[in-house]
Amino acid sequence: MSVEVLLENNFTDIGEGPHWDETTQTLYFVDNIAQRVFSWNYKTKEVQKIQLGTLGVEISADGKGSLYCLYTDGTVKKHMEKIAISNGLAWTSDNKRMYYIDSIPGKVYGMDYDIETGTFNNEKVIIDFKAIGTLGFPDGMTIDTEDKLWIACFNGGKVVRFDPDTGKQLQSIDFPAKRISSCCFGGPNYDELFVTCGRTAAPEEELKEFPLSGSLFRVTGLGVKGLKPSVYEG
């Protein structure tokens, strides 16, 4: 396994939302609070970015967020509420299980999913980061072809592979940055893991210890592959 810096100190705030586009072989990601959207072309290594309009940065632990589903006919339905910070959506390869993260309470939820109706039930906490106590907050998440979860550990400096059925930690990847925010599989064979991180609000001591904070990383040689990303068909 190898961890490399793909784009050094690329994010001034929080790198987030990595998404692999198979058609163009391009990785998309954002610098969240800085309001920038990036693309990185796998073949040419070209980086492009655009600057956008507005962003609300209110963070609350008292559950003002919600989880919605956007249906293919354009309608929107609320499925969960009283969420602190929504993160980490993933589905199993057979689309029968859905996983979801609420970062502030540190909970990873698993639930039965019906792809025909876009609804779920029997949700329960499958991983409790506060109970673990050493991994910081669960942030972004992706899933591999073995239906195991890869969770970015904000303030934990890691991406950890979990078995969602048992909650057991299967593999851990350390990074030269503390605020690991999200991850996704990509590359021509979906065997490369792209990992974002942040540096916003980091004290000077942390930035001295982790000078690569705010970089985009790539992990190779994991021995597993990810699933192709879902594409909205509406």
N, C-alpha and C positions, 0 to 999 in steps of 0.2 A: 504494500500500500504506500502511496506517495501523496503528500500534500504540497501543492505548489501555489504560489501567488500569481494569479492571472492578471489582475489589474491592481497595482499597489496604491493604497490610500485613495481609492477612487471615490469613496463616499465621504462627504463632509458631515453628514448626519447619520442616518440609518439606512444601509442597503437592505432592500426587501424585495419580495415578490419575484424570485427568479422563475422564468417560464421558458421551456424549450419549444421552439417552433420547428417541426419536422420538415415542412415544405421548404423553408429557406435555410435550414441548418443554422439557425440564429438563436442566441440566448437573449431574452429580454429581462430587464430588472429595473428597479427604481431606487432613487435616493429619496427616501420618504419625506422627511420634513423639509428637505431642500427643494422638493417639488420638481425633480428631474426624472425623465424616463430614458433609459439607455438600451442600446442593442449592441451585441458583440457577435460578429460573423465568424463562424467556426473555420471557414476555409480561408478567408482573407485576413482575419484578425482585426478587421476594421471596427472601430467603436464610433457609434453615433449617439447623440443625445439631443433631447428637446427639453425646454423649460416650460412648465405649465403654471395655471392660474392660482387657485386657492387651496387651502388645506386647513381643516380644523385640527388642533393639536390638544384638545381637552382630554385629559386622561382621568378617569374616575374609577374607583374601586367599588362603587355602590351600584354597579349594574345598569348602566344606561344604554348598553348596546343590545343588538338583536341579531338573529340569524335568519336570513331570508333565502327563498328560492326564486330565481328568475326562470319562468317556464318558457318553452319555445314559442308560445303564442304572445309573449311579451308581458304577461301578467306576473305580478309579484305577490308572494305570500310569506307572511312571517311564521316561522316555525319554533323559534326559541327567543326568549327575552331575558332581561336582567343579566346581560352578559357584560363583563368588564372590558376585556379586549379580545375580539375574535381573531383567531389564527388557525393555521394548520388543518385544512380540509384534505381528506384522502378517502378513496374508495378501493375496495378489494378488486381483484381481477375479474371476479364474477358479478360485481356490482351489487352484492347482497349485504355488504357491511360498509358502514360509513364511519369515519373518525373525525373528530373535531376538537379543537383546543380553545379553552378560555385561559389566557395567560396569567392574569393576576392571581386568581385562586390556585393556579398551577395544576389544572385538571385536564386530563385527556379523556374524552368521552368516546365510547363505542356504541353503535346502535344498529339495528336491523333496518335495511334500506330497500325500498320498492322503487325500482328505476322507472316503472311505467307511470307512477303517480308522483314521483319526486318527494315522497313522504318517508318518514322514519318513525320507529317506535322502540320501546325497550331500551332506551338510552341509559347508560350507567358509566360511572367513572372506572376506567380500566388502568390508568396510571395517575398517581398523585405525586407531583413533584415536591410538594411541601413535606410529604411523608418521607420521601427519599432524602431531602435536605441538603444535597451536595451539588446539584446540577443547575441551580438558578431557576429561571422561569422557562417553561416550554413555550416556544415561539412558532416558527414555521415548521412544516412537516411535509414529507413525501413518503411514498410507499414503493416497495420493490416487487419483483415478479413472484416472490415467495410470500407476499402479503405481510411482510414485516415492515414496521414503521421506522422511519429515520427522522428524529426530532432535533431541531436546533435548540441549544441550551443557552438562552440569553443570560449573561453574567456567569455562565458556567464554562465558557471556552471550549465547548464540545458539540459534536453531533453524535447522538447515541441511537443505536439500532435496538428497537424493542420488539419483543413478541407480544402482540396485542391480546393474545388469548391468556397469557400467564402474567403479563407485566414485567417479565424478566428482561434484564439488560443483556443483549447478545454481543454487542460490539461497541467500542467507543473510539472516536477520532478526536484527537486534541489539535487545537489551532493556536497560532501565535497571536491571538486576539481573544478578548474576554466576552464581548457582546455579540455572540453568534445569533443571527436573526432568522435565517431561512435557508432552504436547500431544495434542489431538484435534480433529477437525473436527466442527462442529455448526452450529446455526442451521437455519431452515426449509429452506434450500437447500444445506446442508452446505458453504457457501463461507466460513465463519468459523472461524478457528483459535484455540482456547482453550489458554492456556499457563500452567502452574503453575511456581512457583519456591520456593526455601527461603531461610532465614536462620540456621538452627541452626549453631552452631560458627563463625559468621562473626566475624572480629576487628572491633574497633571501627572501625578504619580503613576496612574494607570497607563497613560499614554507613553510615559518613559519606559515602563516595563513591557508594554506591548506596542511598539512603534508601528506595527503593521495593522493596527486598528483602522477600520474603514476600508479594508481591501476586499477584493473578490478572489475567492480561492477555488481551486479545482482539485478533486481527489480522484486518483486512478488506482487500479489494481485492487479493487474491493472484492472481486470475485462474485459479484451479484450485478443484476441489471434492474433498471427501473421500468415502470409501465409507461406507455405513451400517454402524453397529457390529454385530458378531456378537451373536446372542442365544442363550443356552444353552437347549436344547430338552428337557432331561432333567426 
